[in-house]
Amino acid sequence: MRVRHLNCGTMPVPGDSLVCHVLLLETDNGLVLVDSGYGLADCASPARRLGPLRHVIRPVLDPEETAACQIENLGYSTDDVRHIVVTHFDLDHVGGIADFPGATVHATSTEVTAAQRPRTTLEHGRYRRRQWAHGPSLVTHEPVGESWRGFAAARELTAIAPGVVLISLPGHTRGHAAIAVDAGNRWVLHCGDAFHHRGAIEDETSTPWTMRVTETALAMDRKQLRRNQERIAELRRRADPDLVIVNAHDRTLFDRAVASA
């Protein structure tokens, strides 16, 4: 399948800017999104859809950056998107699902439970029910029973397309997952928010302190988050030529992926 890399939400930070890295998969069964970034309704009604957290993350909210607009600019219709696989339900990852009301949304069962029945102050703040108030068709998965490059809890979502693998990586949220995609000549591993800055897997000293603080503050399980990062860093050190590792927000990793696509 062909894999396109889309930035579906710019968020300025001091000296840089973050992206919302979304994968667009062109499969024999239609289009598939991995995450969705911000959507058109988020751009139109940020106070209602995003709440107070918008003042912290300060998204640009440009309609032209939404997955819906970018997909239409590629000559497709939003109806062509059949499935959306989300790493987790944070507001900057699922805002765009409302632009594809006919798409089936896939996530881990633990993450859907956390979003629908938040338990902590952090969960109440990070999940925005209005973003899925349109009642999307939700399919939950238990990513167990298989392994993928050292990750024990993985499941291939063959009902979507061969070569789409959901990998359990809780830590950032209760049910956070990474998504691996077979692009033919290589695999793309989208790690979501398992790490925020490439320094976590490349050179810890290069990570801005603001990113470390944010990552720690948003983690549901900090120890598990660190274990996940160690595993991803180990995978990166192996330097498998058929693997590209990206995450949701690091602009440099996004730019590298676009250049190598």
Buried (B, 14 or more C-beta within 10 A) or exposed (E): BEBBBBBBBBBEBEEBEBBBBBBBBBBEEBBBBBBBBBBBBBBEEBEEBBBEBBEEBEBEBEEEBBBBBBBEEEEBEBEBBBBBBBBBBBBBBBBBBBBBEEBBBBBBBBBBBBBEEBEEEBBEBBBBEBBBEEEBEBBBBEBEEBEBBEBEBBBBBEEBBEBBBBBBBBBBBBBBBBBBBBBEEBBBBBBBBBBBBBBBBBEEEEBBEBBBEBBEEBBBBBEBBBEBBEBBBEBBEEEEEEBBBBBBBBBEBBEBBBEEE
